[in-house]
Amino acid sequence: ETKEVDTCIEVLCAYLRAPIPADENEPSVRSGGMSAIARRLTNAYGDGPGPWSHLRFNPSGMPITTRCGLENIHLVAHGLINFSNSTVTGEGTLSLSGLHLDDHGTIAMVGTVIGEGASVCIDEGARFAGQSTLLLNEVRLEAGATLLITTWLLVTSGTASIGSCSAA
């Protein structure tokens, strides 16, 4: 089962990293791919880890041009989502509301570019514990972009690394 799940994750992430074709249905297909991942990163009640919460996802370099909702996801036991070098542009939004990182769970956004009109949001009860890490190093905000971290973050032995962010 693990090999099939790993293959599924690799295929989903490869698709999400690919350039966006001009197909009018493309945004809904990409959104469906992210929804499939998000549903497996929380339990059925939305209050605990899901069956894939301990796995590693590498959609690095992913173009985000629509809403990418990863609300209430849990990354545990070295679980990782690597959004490094991704671009959030146009009406794109990366929502990580209610994010829970525990036991070395990691979100990486090193070198991510947030373009005009686009946003990345981490709010509404994000929690970091057990040597977890949120990496926002070298994030570039273009004019009119939003990086919103508007929550009381519960950090108990985790790391929130926000360094080298730049704004245009």
Helices and strands as residue ranges (DSSP letters): H 2-17, H 26-39, E 56-57, E 63-64, E 67-69, E 74-75, E 80-82, E 87-88, E 93-95, E 100-101, E 106-108, E 113-114, E 119-122, E 127-129, E 133-135, E 140-141, E 146-149, E 154-156, E 159-161, E 166-167
